[in-house]
Amino acid sequence: MSAVRVKSPEPRNEEATRLYAALSDLVRVYQFRDRDRICCHDISVTQCYALEALVRLGPRTLNELAAALYLDKSTASRVVTTLERKGYVVRLPHPRDKRAILIDLTPSGRRLHTRIEKDLIEETRQLIHDFEPAVRRAAPSLLSQLARAAERRAGCASAVVCDM
């Protein structure tokens, strides 16, 4: 027997306004936090996002990485070139397409990502310390649902972005 899904009522304007304000505040604080914390590791926030995407998705072509980062190809290319110069990524021949290359993490890039992620997770753990356990358990699901809904609304640039 399958459950019948009841359509929830339309969100009210004040609900949308309050959520918009809260998300704006959160994004603003995290952007500044990321800039201050990540730049201490001698990479930019965008370069860190590229490392994170490669950890999560595995080796990618430049076009796939650009789509995952919501960047144009030329900007993604500059990000990859800088990460390559610093020894955090490497360009490899694509196993199925002789014209393409794959971008992958080096062991040094993986270690850097792990160090940054560990620091940020510890900061988050301290941040949510005083929240009720039910809130701590529910928050990731809510934020993931919001992210997926925003991606759908904006339209996905590629399957890579939608599958992240």
Helices and strands as residue ranges (DSSP letters): H 13-38, G 39-41, H 45-57, H 62-69, H 73-85, E 89-93, E 101-105, H 107-127, H 133-154, H 159-163
